[in-house]
Amino acid sequence: MTGPLNNLEQLDEFVASRYDPSKAEDQFRDHSGAQPGVREFYRLNHIHQTRDFVLEKKRRYLGLDKTRMGIWEALEYLNTLVDDSDPDTDLSQIEHNLQTAEAIRRDGQPRWFVLAGLVHDLGKVLCLWGEPQWAVVGDTFPTGCAYSDKIVFHEFFRDNPDYGRPEYQSKLGIYEENGGLDKVDLSWGHDEYLYWAMRDYLPEPALYMIRYHSFYPGHQEGAYDYLMNAHDREMFDWVRKFNPYDLYSKAGEKVDVRNLRPYYEELIREYFPEKIRF
């Protein structure tokens, strides 16, 4: 996999550090120590994620006509994202996702919550279908309206073609106040893609976790509340509940995939058919 990051874990580490609960609030937006690869990732993301780009990706992928896979099969497919040249981790994608799910299970959360932890990153298969990193991962943000200064590296938006379109640079842009996030075109990535693949199978709180877990300007920084409706705000309590498991459950110690697999295959069968569309 080529791109500004050596591996996707670099970005995970940056985000986890950015929202470290031990950090003072005024340090959250201090990105001076970010690695050059992370800065380059966000530069590309903020330049190229126009609303037209988002709409084109939705047309390309949301028909879910790429393939059909079972959930565990998809997790194994995602394993090919492991970068063998990375000296800092040898954990597979299955192990990363199991760490998240196991942390949720240890806390006695509902079974659907545990399952959401297991599957929430499956949309990263977009990398394996030729999409660049900046179109798969990273903080998501609304397109078609003004960019909040609470978006990480927001200064790079000055080179986005939408920055020069007045209809996209007012507070509401093309949207209605409190019209609901379902009507907002967030930047494209694995969250939105996986939401569409999962939406017929999981409870609504799990779907919110999947769809908005990378919308850090919204659920962590409090930006764009004026685009949300009352139901979004209620559901974002679940997104914020999920966030610490996503950021802080990954550890160097491996989980025992072989022993855990029967439990998770049973859990998968409870909610999913043998194969679903991707």
N, C-alpha and C positions, 0 to 999 in steps of 0.2 A: 504494500500500500504506500503510495507516494503522497506528498502534501507537506504543508507547513509544520505539522507535528510528526514526531518520530512514531508516536502511537497515540491512540485515543485516551489512554490512561493519563497522559500528560495534561489533557484538558480536564479530566475528572479531578486530578490533584489540584489544579489551579482553582477550580470552582469550590472544592472543599476548603481550601485555604482561604478563599475570599469570604466565605460565610462561616468561618470558624467561630463558634459561639464564645470563645475566650477573647476574641478580638474586640477592641473598642469600636464603637459605631463609626467614628470618624476615620477608621482604617479600612472600612469595607471598600471604599472607592479608590484606595491607593494601590495602583497597579504598576508602580515603578519597578517592582522587582520581578515582573512577569518575564518568563523566558521569551527570547526573540521568536521562537516558533509559535508561541501562544499569541503574541501580538500580531504576527503575520496571519495566523488563522483568522483572528477577528477582523483584520483589515480586509481580507478577501470576503469574509462573510458579510460585512457591512457594505462593501462596495457592490456586490453582485446580487444580494437578496432584495431585488425590486419586487413590487407587487406583480408585475407581468411574469417574472421568473416563478413566483409562488404559484400563480394560476396555471402556468404551463406544467409545472410538476404535478399539480393536482390532476390535471387532465391526463398526464402520462401514467400516474401510479394508482389513483384512487379507484380505478376500475378493477383493481386486484386481479389482474390477469397475467401476472408474471409466472406464478407456479402455484401448486398446492402442496402443503407440507403439514405434518403433525407438529405439535408444539415442541416435543423433545427433539424431533428431527431438525426443526428450525434452530434450536439451541446448539445442536451439534454443527449445523451449517455455519452458524455464527462463529464457531470456534476458529475458523480460518482467518479471523481478524487478528489473532494473536501474532505479535511481531517477535519472531525468534531472535532478532538482533537487539531487542531491548534488554539491557542488563538489570533493570530494576524489578522486573516481574516476570514470572513464568506461569502466571495463573491464566487459565482459559476463560473464555466468556461464560461458559457454564458455571465455573467456580465463582466468578464474580457475581453472577446472578443468584446463585445458591447462597452466597454469603448474605446478600440482601434479604432473600426470602427467609433464611434461617434466623436472622436477627428479628424479623417481624414475628416469626413463629414463637421464638423464645419469650417474646413479650405478650403472648396470648391473644394476639389479634385474630380477627375472623379469618376463616380459610380463604375467602376470596381476596383478602388483603395480602395474605401470604403469596397467593398465586400472582397477584399484581406485581409483587416484588420479583418473582421469578421471571416474568415475561416482559417487564417494562422496557428493556433495552432491545427487544427483538427487531425493532424497526431499523437498527443499525445494519441490517442486511443490505440496505441501500448502498453501503460502501462496496459490497461485493457485486453489485450490479452497475458499477462504473461511476457512481456519484462521488464527487470530491468531498473531503471531510467537512468543508464549510457548508455543504448542503445536506449534512446528515446530523451533525451534533452542534453543540454550542447553545448559548442562551437564545431563546426565541423572543420575538418582539412583534408588535403589530406593524404591518405595512399598510400604506394607504392613508396614513395620518402622521402627525408630527412625531419625530423621534424624541423620546424622553432622555433627559440628561442622566437618568438613573440606569440607562443601559450601559453595560461595560464597554469601554473604548468608544463611546458615542461620537467622539471627534472624527472617526473614520467615515461617518455617514455623509460628510461633505462631498465625498467623491461618488456617492450613489446617485444614479440618474434621477431617482425620485425626489432627491433633495431640491432639484430645480423645478419641480412641478407644484405650483401654488395650491392646487386642489388637494394635494397629498400632505401639505405642510401646515395646515391649521390644526388646532387641538383635536377636533373630531374627524377632520378629513372627510372621507366618504361615508362615515358611519353616523349613527344616531346616538345621542347621549343615553347611557344605560340601556342600550339596545341588546346587550348580551354578547359574550365572546363567541358564541356559535356563528355569529354573522361577521366576525372579524377574521381577516386573512393574516394569520401569524406567519412569520418567516418559516420557510420550509425546512423540515428535518424529520428525524425518526419518530418524534412524538405524534405528529399529525398523521403520518403514514400508518403507524401501528394502531392508533385509535380507530381508524377505519377498518382495519383487519380484525379488531377485537370487539367492535361495538355491538355485535349481535350475541355476545357470549358472556360478558362480565357485568356485574352491577354498576350502576352509574358512578358511585364514588371511585371505583377502580378505574373507570374510563376517564374520569377527570384527572386522576393521578397520572395515567399514561399520557393523556393529551397535553397536560400543562406542567409536567414536572420540570421542564427546562425553561419555563416562562418566569425566570427569576426576577425580571423587573416588576412583574405582577405580584407573585406570591411572597417575595422576600423584600422588595423595595417599595411596595405600595403604589407603584405607578399604574396608570391607566384604569383606575377604579371607575372613572366616568364612562368607560366602555362596558363595564360589567353590569349585569342586572342582579337582583336580590338572590336569585338561585345560584348564580356563579359565586357570589360571596359566601353563601352557605357551603357550597361544595369545595371551595378553596380551603376550608378548615381541614378537609381530608388531604388535599395536596400538601399543605404545610405539615400535616401529621406524617405523611410519607417521606418528605424531604430529608430528614435526618438519617433515615435508613438508607436512602440512596447515596448520601454523601459520606457517611461515616461508618458504614458496616464493612467496607472492604478492608481486608487485612492481609498480611503476608502469609498467614497460616492457612494452609489449604483445607478445604472441606473434603469429606469422603464422598465423592460423587457416586461411587458404586453402591454404598450403603444407603444413601439418601434417594437414589433414583426410584425404587419401588414406591416410596411415599409420594413423591412428586408426580409420578406417572398416574397413580390413583387420583390425586388431586386434579390433574389435568383432565382425566376422563370424566370427572364430576361436572366440568364446565364446558368442555370442548368435544366436538366430534373427532373422528380419527384423523381427518385432515381438514385444514381451512385454507381459504384463498389468500394469497399474498400478491 
